Amino acid sequence: MSSSNPWTVSLSIDESGGETTAEARLVMNGDHLAGHGKARLNPADQAVEKIGAEIALARALSDLSHRLLHAAATDVEGMTHKPARLHP
């Protein structure tokens, strides 16, 4: 029998004073992980809010992916009692 086990990712962005922060939150089986990212506007650059959001979100998703890989490695080590060798 197969079952569906949805995992949900939510993204949030906040921009203030030339700095954009983002969070990528993964909810899975009642557990959650969160990744964070920031982008800062160079004073010499034109303010384009979309670009700051893209950079901050990309960094948040990258952070989340590394945290998820680390969690998986920890779970593997807990089952095997040996160091896990997982690569991004």
Backbone torsions as a table, in degrees:
resi	resn	phi	psi	omega
1	MET	NA	131.6	177.5
2	SER	-100.6	151.3	178.9
3	SER	-135.1	152.5	178.1
4	SER	-92.3	133.5	-179.8
5	ASN	-133.1	79.6	-174.1
6	PRO	-67.9	140.3	171.0
7	TRP	-111.4	139.9	-175.4
8	THR	-119.3	133.8	174.4
9	VAL	-113.3	127.2	174.4
10	SER	-116.1	143.3	-178.0
11	LEU	-120.0	137.1	174.9
12	SER	-134.7	147.6	-176.8
13	ILE	-133.7	141.6	174.7
14	ASP	-136.9	130.4	179.5
15	GLU	-122.1	130.0	179.4
16	SER	-155.9	127.0	173.2
17	GLY	58.1	38.7	178.3
18	GLY	82.3	5.9	177.0
19	GLU	-123.1	132.2	177.8
20	THR	-113.6	130.1	175.0
21	THR	-117.7	148.1	-179.5
22	ALA	-139.0	152.6	174.9
23	GLU	-132.4	135.8	172.4
24	ALA	-116.4	117.2	-175.5
25	ARG	-115.7	126.9	178.2
26	LEU	-107.1	126.9	175.4
27	VAL	-113.2	125.5	-176.8
28	MET	-144.9	121.6	177.2
29	ASN	49.7	37.6	179.9
30	GLY	85.7	-15.9	176.0
31	ASP	-91.3	164.4	175.8
32	HIS	-146.8	152.9	172.7
33	LEU	-131.0	150.9	177.9
34	ALA	-135.4	140.0	173.7
35	GLY	-115.7	150.5	-177.1
36	HIS	-128.9	149.1	177.8
37	GLY	-148.2	154.5	178.9
38	LYS	-134.8	153.5	171.0
39	ALA	-141.9	139.9	178.8
40	ARG	-120.8	139.4	177.9
41	LEU	-77.2	126.0	172.4
42	ASN	-70.8	127.4	-177.9
43	PRO	-55.7	-23.8	179.7
44	ALA	-82.2	-11.2	-177.3
45	ASP	-94.8	156.6	174.7
46	GLN	-73.9	139.5	-179.3
47	ALA	-76.3	110.9	175.1
48	VAL	-125.0	102.2	-172.3
49	GLU	-57.5	-36.8	-177.8
50	LYS	-60.8	-39.1	-177.8
51	ILE	-67.1	-43.7	177.0
52	GLY	-60.4	-40.7	178.5
53	ALA	-64.8	-43.0	179.1
54	GLU	-60.3	-45.6	-178.1
55	ILE	-66.8	-47.0	-179.2
56	ALA	-62.7	-42.9	179.2
57	LEU	-67.0	-40.2	177.7
58	ALA	-60.6	-41.6	178.7
59	ARG	-67.5	-38.6	178.5
60	ALA	-65.6	-42.5	178.9
61	LEU	-66.8	-37.4	176.9
62	SER	-64.3	-43.8	177.8
63	ASP	-61.5	-43.9	178.7
64	LEU	-61.5	-42.7	-178.7
65	SER	-63.8	-39.1	177.7
66	HIS	-66.4	-39.4	178.1
67	ARG	-65.4	-39.3	179.1
68	LEU	-67.2	-40.8	177.2
69	LEU	-63.6	-40.7	177.7
70	HIS	-63.7	-42.1	178.2
71	ALA	-61.9	-41.3	178.7
72	ALA	-64.0	-42.6	179.0
73	ALA	-62.0	-41.4	177.7
74	THR	-61.8	-41.2	178.4
75	ASP	-65.6	-41.5	178.2
76	VAL	-61.5	-46.4	-179.9
77	GLU	-62.8	-35.1	177.9
78	GLY	-66.7	-31.5	-179.8
79	MET	-83.8	-38.2	-173.0
80	THR	-98.2	-18.5	-175.4
81	HIS	59.6	29.8	176.2
82	LYS	-134.1	154.1	178.0
83	PRO	-60.7	133.8	176.4
84	ALA	-85.8	144.3	178.3
85	ARG	-121.7	74.4	178.7
86	LEU	-100.5	135.7	-178.6
87	HIS	-118.3	144.1	178.4
88	PRO	-65.4	NA	NA
